[in-house]
Amino acid sequence: MTKNIRGIIPPVVTIFNADGKVDEAGYRNLVEFLTEKVHGLFVCGTYGAGPAMTLEERKRVTEIAIDQVKGRIPVIVHVGAACPEDTLDLALHAKNAGAVAVASVAPFYYKYKQADIIRFFNELISKVDIPVFLYNNPKTTGLEIEIETLKELKKLGLAGIKDSTFDLSYFYRVKTEVGLDDFVYVSGTEAFIIPTIPLGASAAICGLANAFPEIVVELYEAAINKEYEKAFELQERVNALRQVQHLTDSILGIHIMLKFRGINSGYPKKPLALPGNDVEERIKAALKNLDVKL
């Protein structure tokens, strides 16, 4: 089943209405927009506000995405939570809803030891009969996942890793010490499509691909086809677009860019709030300078 996990996989932004409720129509529209352009979807992750939603909201968002996709591309569901029992509940729900895989951060808030993390994932792997990925995001969890921990979890059946360390040396260590023959490495950023994809990464979960999936997919295809001159040029353009996105909070930047593309992006999850018109104008001007067609 992990062979289908490849290419560009946006971490889909969850759309809320002004009252803070999930906007099902808006979310379906975004999922449809992306499904026609990318290789898979990652839902309820950081961009998807997963850890900030109730269990009921997370389950409903998962159901909406899988229903809208209707099997056309793989849907991976992030199920990580502070409470391990909640993670298992979400994982079993995702499996029953039709997800091809689940991913989880280690339980956060407490400073768990590596042995605790191994116990947590071993139980999750043993109780969920679809592939389980470790979502390595030390910036949000405060937990480092050591390479020896990955080695042990691979033996226990861990399918792969979504790596959001933003550390290329960590990728190189996974490649050489854990191995990629039967372990799926997924980069957590569009900034590292070059060099991770040419060197064995299977996919990239890219926030920018919410708003500009076409160019990120074009970069991926150039990389796997070894069209390196084209790929280097596209990587620089993707990096420039990423800088524009980060003229504000990264999630808010996606909401604004989607709006410019004519996609109803609604509101972010409270307490986040959309920035003022001055930020929108700065982003619009930066996109114009890059000659981006909206």
N, C-alpha and C positions, 0 to 999 in steps of 0.2 A: 504493500500500500504506500510505502514511502517513495516509491519510484515516481509517483504522480506529484510529489512535492518538489517543484522546480520553478525556476524563472522568477518573475516579479510578482510579489504578493503584497498588496497594500494592507496596512493595518487600518481597517476601515474606521473612519470617524463616525461615531454615533451622533445622530442628529436629535436635538431636543427642541421642544417648542418653548414659547415664552413663559409657560407655566412650569417648566422644568420636567415635563413628561416626555418620554420617547415619542418622536414624531415618526410614526410608522410609514406614512406615505412618503415623507422626505427621505427616510432611510432606504426604503425600497427603491426609490428613484436613483439614489447614489449607488446602491449595490448593482442595479441594472447597468448604469453608466460604466462601472468598473468591470463587470463580468464580461462585457463584450471586448475588453481591451487587455486583460491581464491573465496570469496563469493560475491564480488562486487568491483567496481572501483570508485575512487574519482578523478575527472579530473579538471584541471585548478586551483588547490589549490596552496599552497606554493611550494611544490615540482614540481608541474606542471607549475610554472611560470605564473600563471593566471594574477595577478595584473601587471606583467611586459610586458604583450602582448597587442597588439592592439585588439580592439573589433572584427575585422575581423579574426585575428589569433585565438582568443578564440572560436569564433563560429566554425571555421573550425576544430580545435582540438576536440571540442565537437562532431561534426558530424562524424569525423573519428572514434573516440572511440565507439560511439553508433553503427555505421555501422559495425565495426569490431566485436563487441560483439554479434550483432544479437540476442539480447534478452536472451542470455544464463545466464547472471548474471545482477544484477541491476547496472546502472550507475548513480551516483550522480554528479552533476555539481556545482562547486563553481562559483558563479556569483558576488561576492563582488567587489566593486570598490569605488573610492573616490566620484564619481558622482552617485547619486541615480537613475537618469534616465538611466544611463548605466547598473546599476544592474537590473533594471526592463526589459530593452531590452534583456539582456543576459538570464534572467530567462524565459521570454516568448519564446525565441529562443530554449533554452534547453528543455522546455516542448514540443514544436512542433517537435523537433528532436528526442524525445523519451526517455528523461531522466525520471527516476522514482521519482526523488526529486532534489531540489536545496538547496544549502547552501550558506550563505553569512555572511561575517564579517560585522560589522557595518561600515558605511562610515567613512573613516579614514582621517587623516591629521588634521582636526579641533577637538577640545576637546569637543565633543558633550556631552550634559547632558543625563541622563537616560531617561528623557521624550522625548528627540529627538530620541533616539534609539528606543523607543517604537513606536513612530509615523512612523519611517522608516519601521520597520518590519510589523507593522499593515497594511500599504499600500501594501507592497510586498505580504503578505499573502492574502489580499483581491483581488489582481489582478492576482495571479498565482494559477491555480487550480490543482497543485500537491503539495505534502508535502514540506514545507519550514523549513530548519534547521538554527539555529543560529550558526555560526562558531565563537567560542570564543577564540580569539588569541591575548591577550593583549600585547604580546611581539612585534607583528608586527603592531598592530593598535594604541597602546597607550591608549586603552579604556578598562576599567573594566566593566564587565557585572554583575550587582548586582543580588542577588537571588530574591529580590522583583521584579526586572525587568523581570526575567524569569517567575515568577508566573503570572504576568500580561500578558505576551506574550502567555503563555500556555492557558489562558482564551480566548485569541484572535485567537487561532488556530495554534500556533507554534507547529510543529511536534516533535521537539527535539533539541538537542544541540550536536555539535562537540566540545569537550572541550580540548583545547590545552593550558590550564593554567599551566599544570604540577604541579597541586596542589591537592593532594588527599583529603584535607579537603573540597575543593570546590565540588568534587564528592559526598562526604558524605552529604553535605548540599543539593545538588540537589536531592539526593535519599530520604532524610528525609523530606525536606521542600517543594520541588516541586512535588516529587513522580514520580515513574517510571512505574506505571501501564498503563498509557496512554500518556507517554512522553518518547521519545527514547533518551537514553544517549549513546553517542559514544565517547570513549576515543580517544584522539589525539596522542597516543604514544603506542608503543609496550612495553615500560618499565612498564606500569601499567595494563597489561592484568591480572596479579594477583596484587591486589585483585578485580579490577573493574568488570570483567566478572562474577566471582562467586557471586558477590553481586548485580547483576542486570543490569549491562551495556549490551547493545545489541550487540555492535560491537566495533572494534578498527581500526582506520585509522592509519596505521603503515608505516612510511617511509622505514624501513628496509625490509618490505615485497615486495618492488620493486625488490630487488636483491635475497632475500632468503625467498620467500613466503612459502616454504614447512615447515620450522621449526616453523615459526610464526603460521601457520595454525595448526600444530601439537600441539603447546602450547595451542591454543584456544580450540581445541577439548578435550585435557586432562582436561582443566579447566571446560568446561561445562559438562563433564562426571564424574566430581568429583574425578578424578584420581590425587589427590593432590600431592603425592610424586613425580610422574612423572612431573606434572605441575611445581612444584618448581624447579626441575632440569632444565627443559626446559626454564623457565623464567631466570634462571641464565645464561644459554647459550645464549639466545636472548640478554640479557643485555651486555654480553661480545662482541657479534657481533656488537651491537650498539656502544660500545666504539671504536671498530675498525673503524666503519663508520665515527666516529667523530675525527679520526686522521687528518681530513681535514674538510672543510665545509661539512655539512651533505648532501647537494644535490650533491656536487662533489664526495663525498664518494660513493654514489649510482652509479654514472656514472662509477667509477673505478670498483666497485664490479660487475656491469653488464658486463663490458668488460671482467673480469676474468671468467665470466660464459658463455662467448661466445655470448653475446647479444650485437648487435650494439647499443651503447648508444650515439653515435654522440657527440654533444657539448651541454653545458648548454646555457641558454639565456644570451646574452651579457648584461652587461659587465663582468659577471662571466667568468672565463677561467679555463680550466682543469689544475691541478697542474703538476709539473714536475715528471720525472721518479723516483726521490728519494722518493716522497710521495707514488707513486704506489708500489714501492718495500717495503716500510714500511707496507703498508696495506697487501700486498701479504704475507710477513713474519708473520704478526700477524694472518692472516687467517690460515696459515700453522701451527702455534703454537696451534691454536684451533682445529687442525685436520679437517678443513673444506674441503670437496671435491668439487672441482670447475668443 
